[in-house]
Amino acid sequence: MSQPIGPGFLKRSKRRWSPPPFNILENYSGSLPKGIERIVSDTQQNYSVYYTISGPGVDQHPIGLFSLNSKTGLLTVHKAIDREEFPSFKTDDPVIITIDIDDQNDNAPTFKDPLMFTVPERSAIGEVVGLVNATDRDLAGSLHTKIHFSLLSGQDLFGIHPETGVITTKTNTLDRETKDTHVVTVQIKDMAGADSGLSSQGQATIRLSDINDNPPTFNKTSYDASIQENDKDKLILRIPVKDKDLINTPNWVSKFVISKGNENGNFKIETDPKTNDGLLYVTKPLDYEKNKNVNLEIRAENQAKLSGTTAQWMSVPINVAVTDVDEGPEFTAPTVRYTVKENIANGTLIGTYSAVDPETKSSDGILYYKDSDPAGWINMDRTSGALRVANTIDRESHFVKNGMYNMTVKAVDSSSKTGSGTVIIVVEDMNDNMPTFPPGELILCEKEGEMGSVLLVAEDKDLSPYSAPFTFSIPSDSDGKWTVTRFNDTAATLQHVKELPTGMHEVPVLVKDLQGHGEVQTAMVRICECRGGVCLDKNRSAMFGGMGVLAMLLPLLLLLLLGEYLSSCPACRTVQETLDGRFAEDYSKAYGFEGVGSTAGSVGCCSDFGGDDNLEFLNALGPKFNTLADVCRKS
């Protein structure tokens, strides 16, 4: 091979010489050192040649495995070599020698992962339990690393695929409650399982996970309990159960159902979270006189549904005996309802609300009393329980809610035991109210060249058909200044038809309900100038009268008089000096109480004094106040 070195010149370079690769069997057990091969160069035919090598296995790690005779070119190995540690060597320049270490089946396969598996109990045949992972350090892809899997124990319950190592079930009868853990021996063998192969063994632990294949069972075939009548919110029976499934899991935790006998809702059943027992409670009172025994049926379930079994939830009968208690009288019903027209005459019989002894079913010796009658409308006969009207019943009263009036009564027997009841009086409406206008005045803002109007709204406390729709009209004897037209069922538009002065106007309007019941009502309408929708009433504007001026000037005049008096009084000057000194803060305190009985009256809102401007009291204050009185008097 030639390369250019300049114009018109070529230099020939020789190819690098390298011998073919050498092979050595690992773990050589013969005599060492051992010659491998002679390296011969054709150059030695014409020249004197010597050989040297360097690199891994010679003067680099691992040092001293190989040597090369410098004169003869003999390559020698000095130690046995492990292929799994050093699969090949390649020396450095100038002579590159490749030495491959041939594999020997000197490593048994090993397990890569822990042999711990879990499978649900009652699994079907062929259910995958887990995968056994194994490895071999020998040459990959050779028979030395082809692993065969097998079970040496537990073959009646489990199987393993010889090539993949997948463990599966061979039965569907695995029962966690019988045996929850199985240990099988797994063998892995190279050389595809041949007799000459190397093998390892391991113990695989297979745990069975729980399914709900066992319903809870009762300890007895039936149970008895007793309860006093009228008791409630009381534990009457504890019902223990057994469950073979895994404790404190939904497969084990019990759930109880009252499947029969609790149609009236007198009982409830709960689960004790600590013991898993059923706790039966009475929640509503039972009546011995009506039912001396109650037969219940309790079914025990789990939080999880049953699976992997043909078993069903179990039930057990419970006999609850109700014991008698000497009780107070009972009314014929806890609540009675009577319908009464409002304004019915006093003394009218509404009805009779009586009670009996629960044991004797007799009313003898029972007395009746009102417990609550907010409006005092009803009297109750002490011996018979008859209810009569005592005072006028008014449906529009605040004591009536949604058309009903409630009162409570009690019955007392000879042993002072009591029973209570409720009377509901449904008050029927009568046309005892007429439509009226709400109190207050209506503001009508006058507009130049227009006749103004206001909306007139009426109210009636009665119900339909004694209330709206209303009819509005102007009485025939009116002055003809106003007209009224219907706006809706409860309102009308009131409009003046003649020019009217500003101020207050009393307008008569006849208002009737649907039954024609009504009378003339007076609408108070104020006509005024408005600004921004607000009435500017001159007659009601704030003006100062004589008393208002007096109220503003009187304090100033009093201060002037006090100053003149202090200047003419030596003792007073001393007091004044004291006030101007260290005690000055005393007289600057705010005084909240203004006293009573002022002859000046109220000056609130700066309005005119409501009575006569009687200023004669100023005559007693001296000549200076006479002029003030003259100023404050109205002209």
GIMOKA-V303717 format. One record per residue. N is the residue number from 1. RES is the residue in three letters. SS is DSSP state (alpha for helix, beta for strand, coil for the rest). PSI is psi in whole degrees, 0 to 359 (* if undefined). NEAR is the number of other C-alpha atoms within 12 Angstrom. Layout:
BEGIN
n	res	ss	psi	near
N	RES	SS	PSI	NEAR
N	RES	SS	PSI	NEAR
END
This chain:
BEGIN
n	res	ss	psi	near
1	MET	coil	132	10
2	SER	beta	151	11
3	GLN	beta	142	13
4	PRO	beta	138	12
5	ILE	beta	356	11
6	GLY	beta	177	8
7	PRO	coil	118	8
8	GLY	coil	5	8
9	PHE	beta	146	10
10	LEU	beta	146	12
11	LYS	beta	132	13
12	ARG	beta	128	11
13	SER	coil	140	11
14	LYS	coil	148	9
15	ARG	coil	147	8
16	ARG	coil	132	12
17	TRP	coil	135	16
18	SER	coil	131	21
19	PRO	coil	162	22
20	PRO	coil	161	17
21	PRO	coil	150	20
22	PHE	beta	150	26
23	ASN	beta	138	24
24	ILE	beta	136	34
25	LEU	beta	133	27
26	GLU	coil	157	28
27	ASN	coil	35	26
28	TYR	coil	129	23
29	SER	coil	5	15
30	GLY	coil	192	14
31	SER	coil	140	13
32	LEU	coil	148	17
33	PRO	coil	160	20
34	LYS	beta	130	22
35	GLY	beta	137	24
36	ILE	beta	306	25
37	GLU	beta	151	24
38	ARG	beta	134	22
39	ILE	coil	121	33
40	VAL	coil	132	24
41	SER	coil	136	22
42	ASP	alpha	352	13
43	THR	alpha	334	13
44	GLN	alpha	352	15
45	GLN	alpha	331	9
46	ASN	coil	346	8
47	TYR	coil	163	9
48	SER	coil	118	13
49	VAL	coil	140	18
50	TYR	coil	154	20
51	TYR	coil	141	26
52	THR	coil	147	26
53	ILE	coil	158	31
54	SER	coil	164	27
55	GLY	beta	191	27
56	PRO	beta	135	25
57	GLY	coil	348	32
58	VAL	coil	281	27
59	ASP	coil	9	18
60	GLN	beta	161	17
61	HIS	coil	130	17
62	PRO	coil	121	21
63	ILE	coil	141	17
64	GLY	coil	10	22
65	LEU	coil	324	32
66	PHE	beta	157	38
67	SER	beta	158	33
68	LEU	beta	124	34
69	ASN	coil	122	22
70	SER	coil	335	19
71	LYS	coil	315	17
72	THR	coil	340	21
73	GLY	coil	19	25
74	LEU	beta	123	24
75	LEU	beta	127	36
76	THR	beta	140	30
77	VAL	beta	137	33
78	HIS	coil	343	26
79	LYS	coil	157	26
80	ALA	coil	144	27
81	ILE	coil	138	31
82	ASP	coil	116	28
83	ARG	coil	326	27
84	GLU	coil	343	23
85	GLU	coil	318	18
86	PHE	coil	89	24
87	PRO	coil	338	25
88	SER	beta	164	26
89	PHE	beta	150	31
90	LYS	beta	116	30
91	THR	beta	170	31
92	ASP	coil	176	19
93	ASP	coil	156	17
94	PRO	coil	340	17
95	VAL	coil	114	26
96	ILE	coil	117	24
97	ILE	coil	130	35
98	THR	beta	127	27
99	ILE	beta	116	33
100	ASP	beta	136	24
101	ILE	beta	119	28
102	ASP	beta	142	26
103	ASP	coil	145	30
104	GLN	coil	140	28
105	ASN	coil	79	30
106	ASP	coil	9	26
107	ASN	coil	124	29
108	ALA	coil	149	31
109	PRO	coil	154	35
110	THR	beta	159	29
111	PHE	beta	135	28
112	LYS	coil	325	16
113	ASP	coil	159	16
114	PRO	coil	142	18
115	LEU	coil	68	30
116	MET	beta	123	25
117	PHE	beta	157	27
118	THR	beta	138	27
119	VAL	beta	142	32
120	PRO	beta	143	31
121	GLU	coil	157	37
122	ARG	coil	21	31
123	SER	coil	153	30
124	ALA	coil	160	20
125	ILE	coil	135	22
126	GLY	coil	2	21
127	GLU	coil	133	24
128	VAL	beta	127	25
129	VAL	beta	316	34
130	GLY	beta	176	28
131	LEU	beta	129	28
132	VAL	coil	118	39
133	ASN	coil	129	27
134	ALA	beta	160	32
135	THR	beta	164	28
136	ASP	coil	134	32
137	ARG	coil	348	30
138	ASP	coil	182	32
139	LEU	coil	121	28
140	ALA	coil	141	20
141	GLY	coil	357	16
142	SER	coil	170	18
143	LEU	alpha	336	27
144	HIS	alpha	340	30
145	THR	alpha	8	33
146	LYS	coil	109	32
147	ILE	coil	138	39
148	HIS	beta	133	38
149	PHE	beta	141	37
150	SER	beta	159	33
151	LEU	beta	135	31
152	LEU	coil	350	21
153	SER	coil	161	21
154	GLY	coil	18	25
155	GLN	coil	341	21
156	ASP	coil	339	19
157	LEU	coil	330	29
158	PHE	beta	157	37
159	GLY	beta	163	32
160	ILE	beta	138	35
161	HIS	coil	130	26
162	PRO	coil	335	24
163	GLU	coil	323	23
164	THR	coil	336	21
165	GLY	coil	16	28
166	VAL	beta	124	27
167	ILE	beta	134	38
168	THR	beta	166	33
169	THR	beta	148	33
170	LYS	coil	5	22
171	THR	coil	157	21
172	ASN	coil	19	22
173	THR	coil	14	23
174	LEU	coil	122	32
175	ASP	coil	115	30
176	ARG	coil	324	29
177	GLU	coil	339	24
178	THR	coil	314	15
179	LYS	coil	118	17
180	ASP	coil	349	24
181	THR	beta	134	24
182	HIS	beta	138	31
183	VAL	beta	123	25
184	VAL	beta	154	28
185	THR	beta	124	26
186	VAL	beta	132	39
187	GLN	beta	135	34
188	ILE	beta	133	40
189	LYS	beta	132	37
190	ASP	coil	190	38
191	MET	alpha	31	31
192	ALA	alpha	28	25
193	GLY	alpha	8	25
194	ALA	coil	159	18
195	ASP	coil	330	11
196	SER	coil	355	15
197	GLY	coil	157	27
198	LEU	coil	147	30
199	SER	beta	162	33
200	SER	beta	157	28
201	GLN	beta	150	25
202	GLY	beta	155	29
203	GLN	beta	113	24
204	ALA	beta	127	33
205	THR	beta	122	26
206	ILE	beta	113	34
207	ARG	beta	140	25
208	LEU	beta	122	29
209	SER	beta	154	27
210	ASP	coil	141	34
211	ILE	coil	163	32
212	ASN	coil	74	37
213	ASP	coil	10	35
214	ASN	coil	112	38
215	PRO	coil	154	37
216	PRO	coil	146	40
217	THR	beta	148	32
218	PHE	beta	152	28
219	ASN	coil	336	19
220	LYS	coil	164	17
221	THR	coil	345	18
222	SER	beta	163	22
223	TYR	beta	152	25
224	ASP	beta	145	24
225	ALA	beta	159	26
226	SER	beta	153	27
227	ILE	beta	139	35
228	GLN	beta	142	29
229	GLU	coil	150	30
230	ASN	coil	353	25
231	ASP	coil	148	24
232	LYS	coil	162	21
233	ASP	coil	48	20
234	LYS	beta	137	23
235	LEU	beta	126	23
236	ILE	beta	343	28
237	LEU	beta	139	29
238	ARG	beta	127	27
239	ILE	beta	104	38
240	PRO	coil	150	30
241	VAL	beta	162	34
242	LYS	beta	146	27
243	ASP	coil	127	32
244	LYS	coil	348	26
245	ASP	coil	175	33
246	LEU	coil	125	27
247	ILE	coil	145	23
248	ASN	coil	29	19
249	THR	coil	164	20
250	PRO	coil	338	25
251	ASN	coil	342	29
252	TRP	coil	324	34
253	VAL	coil	129	34
254	SER	beta	152	43
255	LYS	beta	123	35
256	PHE	beta	145	35
257	VAL	beta	132	29
258	ILE	beta	101	31
259	SER	beta	340	24
260	LYS	beta	152	22
261	GLY	coil	358	21
262	ASN	coil	38	25
263	GLU	coil	331	15
264	ASN	coil	2	16
265	GLY	coil	32	20
266	ASN	coil	346	29
267	PHE	beta	160	36
268	LYS	beta	157	31
269	ILE	beta	137	33
270	GLU	beta	170	30
271	THR	beta	129	28
272	ASP	coil	117	21
273	PRO	coil	342	16
274	LYS	coil	318	14
275	THR	coil	346	20
276	ASN	coil	13	32
277	ASP	coil	158	29
278	GLY	beta	134	37
279	LEU	beta	111	32
280	LEU	beta	125	37
281	TYR	beta	150	29
282	VAL	beta	127	33
283	THR	coil	337	22
284	LYS	coil	142	21
285	PRO	coil	144	24
286	LEU	coil	152	31
287	ASP	coil	115	27
288	TYR	coil	323	25
289	GLU	coil	337	22
290	LYS	coil	328	17
291	ASN	coil	110	19
292	LYS	coil	342	20
293	ASN	beta	143	24
294	VAL	beta	126	31
295	ASN	beta	119	27
296	LEU	beta	160	32
297	GLU	beta	126	29
298	ILE	beta	129	38
299	ARG	beta	134	30
300	ALA	beta	126	40
301	GLU	beta	182	38
302	ASN	beta	165	38
303	GLN	coil	326	23
304	ALA	coil	154	25
305	LYS	coil	155	24
306	LEU	coil	145	23
307	SER	coil	153	22
308	GLY	coil	21	23
309	THR	coil	157	19
310	THR	coil	1	11
311	ALA	coil	156	16
312	GLN	coil	163	20
313	TRP	coil	145	30
314	MET	beta	150	30
315	SER	beta	158	29
316	VAL	beta	140	30
317	PRO	beta	145	26
318	ILE	beta	126	31
319	ASN	beta	117	25
320	VAL	beta	117	32
321	ALA	beta	130	25
322	VAL	beta	122	27
323	THR	beta	150	24
324	ASP	coil	144	22
325	VAL	coil	136	20
326	ASP	coil	111	22
327	GLU	coil	165	28
328	GLY	coil	172	29
329	PRO	coil	153	35
330	GLU	beta	134	36
331	PHE	beta	158	34
332	THR	coil	334	24
333	ALA	coil	147	18
334	PRO	coil	329	21
335	THR	beta	134	22
336	VAL	beta	156	26
337	ARG	beta	128	24
338	TYR	beta	144	25
339	THR	beta	126	23
340	VAL	beta	139	32
341	LYS	beta	140	27
342	GLU	coil	155	31
343	ASN	coil	16	25
344	ILE	coil	153	26
345	ALA	coil	144	19
346	ASN	coil	144	21
347	GLY	coil	352	21
348	THR	coil	133	24
349	LEU	beta	124	22
350	ILE	beta	317	32
351	GLY	beta	176	25
352	THR	beta	126	27
353	TYR	coil	101	41
354	SER	coil	166	40
355	ALA	beta	162	38
356	VAL	beta	160	33
357	ASP	coil	126	30
358	PRO	coil	330	26
359	GLU	coil	315	18
360	THR	coil	345	17
361	LYS	coil	27	20
362	SER	coil	150	18
363	SER	coil	4	27
364	ASP	coil	135	19
365	GLY	coil	4	23
366	ILE	coil	132	32
367	LEU	beta	152	35
368	TYR	beta	141	37
369	TYR	beta	149	32
370	LYS	beta	134	30
371	ASP	beta	323	23
372	SER	beta	123	22
373	ASP	coil	81	27
374	PRO	coil	321	18
375	ALA	coil	354	21
376	GLY	coil	35	23
377	TRP	coil	342	35
378	ILE	beta	141	39
379	ASN	beta	144	32
380	MET	beta	125	35
381	ASP	coil	130	27
382	ARG	coil	331	24
383	THR	coil	332	22
384	SER	coil	338	23
385	GLY	coil	12	32
386	ALA	beta	139	26
387	LEU	beta	123	36
388	ARG	beta	155	29
389	VAL	beta	129	29
390	ALA	coil	326	22
391	ASN	coil	164	20
392	THR	coil	126	23
393	ILE	coil	124	38
394	ASP	coil	116	34
395	ARG	coil	334	33
396	GLU	coil	2	27
397	SER	coil	151	22
398	HIS	coil	348	15
399	PHE	coil	344	21
400	VAL	coil	123	25
401	LYS	beta	122	16
402	ASN	coil	38	18
403	GLY	coil	9	26
404	MET	beta	143	27
405	TYR	beta	127	36
406	ASN	beta	140	31
407	MET	beta	153	32
408	THR	beta	147	31
409	VAL	beta	166	37
410	LYS	beta	152	37
411	ALA	beta	137	41
412	VAL	beta	128	33
413	ASP	coil	185	31
414	SER	coil	339	18
415	SER	coil	13	15
416	SER	coil	11	17
417	LYS	coil	146	21
418	THR	beta	158	27
419	GLY	beta	153	31
420	SER	beta	157	32
421	GLY	beta	166	31
422	THR	beta	133	29
423	VAL	beta	124	36
424	ILE	beta	120	30
425	ILE	beta	116	35
426	VAL	beta	113	25
427	VAL	beta	117	32
428	GLU	beta	141	28
429	ASP	coil	146	29
430	MET	coil	161	26
431	ASN	coil	71	29
432	ASP	coil	11	25
433	ASN	coil	144	30
434	MET	coil	159	30
435	PRO	coil	139	39
436	THR	beta	163	34
437	PHE	beta	141	34
438	PRO	coil	150	18
439	PRO	coil	154	15
440	GLY	coil	175	16
441	GLU	coil	155	22
442	LEU	beta	134	30
443	ILE	beta	126	30
444	LEU	beta	110	36
445	CYS	beta	120	30
446	GLU	coil	143	30
447	LYS	beta	135	19
448	GLU	coil	127	12
449	GLY	coil	5	10
450	GLU	beta	152	15
451	MET	coil	116	22
452	GLY	coil	168	30
453	SER	beta	160	26
454	VAL	beta	158	29
455	LEU	beta	124	27
456	LEU	beta	119	43
457	VAL	beta	134	34
458	ALA	beta	157	36
459	GLU	beta	149	28
460	ASP	coil	127	32
461	LYS	coil	343	26
462	ASP	coil	167	30
463	LEU	coil	167	26
464	SER	coil	137	18
465	PRO	coil	23	19
466	TYR	coil	18	26
467	SER	coil	224	31
468	ALA	coil	157	32
469	PRO	coil	144	29
470	PHE	coil	158	37
471	THR	beta	136	36
472	PHE	beta	139	40
473	SER	beta	157	31
474	ILE	coil	129	31
475	PRO	coil	148	21
476	SER	coil	335	14
477	ASP	coil	20	14
478	SER	coil	174	17
479	ASP	coil	3	15
480	GLY	coil	16	20
481	LYS	coil	347	24
482	TRP	beta	151	31
483	THR	beta	157	30
484	VAL	beta	134	30
485	THR	beta	148	26
486	ARG	beta	135	23
487	PHE	beta	310	19
488	ASN	beta	196	17
489	ASP	coil	334	24
490	THR	coil	7	27
491	ALA	beta	158	31
492	ALA	beta	159	29
493	THR	beta	121	29
494	LEU	beta	123	34
495	GLN	beta	137	34
496	HIS	beta	142	30
497	VAL	coil	359	17
498	LYS	coil	156	16
499	GLU	coil	128	18
500	LEU	coil	146	26
501	PRO	coil	161	19
502	THR	coil	157	24
503	GLY	beta	189	24
504	MET	beta	136	22
505	HIS	beta	133	22
506	GLU	beta	114	22
507	VAL	beta	118	33
508	PRO	beta	132	30
509	VAL	beta	129	39
510	LEU	beta	121	33
511	VAL	beta	129	41
512	LYS	beta	151	33
513	ASP	coil	189	33
514	LEU	coil	333	25
515	GLN	coil	4	23
516	GLY	coil	15	21
517	HIS	coil	122	27
518	GLY	beta	177	29
519	GLU	beta	175	23
520	VAL	beta	129	26
521	GLN	beta	152	27
522	THR	beta	122	28
523	ALA	beta	125	36
524	MET	beta	110	25
525	VAL	beta	124	34
526	ARG	beta	120	33
527	ILE	beta	129	34
528	CYS	beta	163	28
529	GLU	beta	144	23
530	CYS	beta	151	19
531	ARG	beta	118	12
532	GLY	coil	31	8
533	GLY	coil	1	13
534	VAL	beta	133	15
535	CYS	beta	130	22
536	LEU	beta	88	22
537	ASP	coil	111	21
538	LYS	alpha	324	16
539	ASN	alpha	343	17
540	ARG	alpha	13	18
541	SER	coil	156	13
542	ALA	coil	119	16
543	MET	coil	143	18
544	PHE	coil	127	22
545	GLY	coil	188	26
546	GLY	alpha	319	31
547	MET	alpha	330	34
548	GLY	alpha	316	28
549	VAL	alpha	318	27
550	LEU	alpha	319	36
551	ALA	alpha	329	28
552	MET	alpha	326	19
553	LEU	alpha	333	20
554	LEU	alpha	314	23
555	PRO	alpha	321	13
556	LEU	alpha	317	16
557	LEU	alpha	323	20
558	LEU	alpha	321	19
559	LEU	alpha	321	13
560	LEU	alpha	317	16
561	LEU	alpha	320	19
562	LEU	alpha	322	17
563	GLY	alpha	316	16
564	GLU	alpha	321	15
565	TYR	alpha	319	16
566	LEU	alpha	326	18
567	SER	alpha	336	17
568	SER	coil	2	13
569	CYS	coil	109	14
570	PRO	alpha	317	13
571	ALA	alpha	322	13
572	CYS	alpha	327	17
573	ARG	alpha	323	18
574	THR	alpha	317	15
575	VAL	alpha	320	18
576	GLN	alpha	319	21
577	GLU	alpha	323	16
578	THR	alpha	318	16
579	LEU	alpha	326	16
580	ASP	alpha	348	15
581	GLY	coil	224	13
582	ARG	coil	348	12
583	PHE	coil	16	14
584	ALA	alpha	330	14
585	GLU	alpha	344	12
586	ASP	alpha	319	13
587	TYR	alpha	2	15
588	SER	alpha	5	10
589	LYS	coil	143	9
590	ALA	coil	139	9
591	TYR	coil	111	9
592	GLY	coil	332	6
593	PHE	coil	126	6
594	GLU	coil	358	9
595	GLY	coil	177	9
596	VAL	coil	166	9
597	GLY	coil	21	8
598	SER	coil	130	11
599	THR	coil	347	20
600	ALA	coil	349	27
601	GLY	coil	192	23
602	SER	coil	142	20
603	VAL	coil	24	23
604	GLY	alpha	139	17
605	CYS	alpha	15	14
606	CYS	alpha	31	22
607	SER	coil	167	22
608	ASP	coil	148	29
609	PHE	coil	134	28
610	GLY	coil	333	17
611	GLY	coil	199	15
612	ASP	coil	145	16
613	ASP	coil	72	26
614	ASN	coil	100	21
615	LEU	coil	21	27
616	GLU	alpha	337	19
617	PHE	alpha	341	17
618	LEU	alpha	339	23
619	ASN	alpha	333	16
620	ALA	alpha	353	12
621	LEU	alpha	356	18
622	GLY	coil	169	16
623	PRO	alpha	333	14
624	LYS	alpha	333	18
625	PHE	alpha	348	25
626	ASN	alpha	319	19
627	THR	alpha	320	18
628	LEU	alpha	322	27
629	ALA	alpha	320	28
630	ASP	alpha	321	22
631	VAL	alpha	321	20
632	CYS	alpha	345	28
633	ARG	coil	145	24
634	LYS	coil	143	19
635	SER	coil	*	8
END
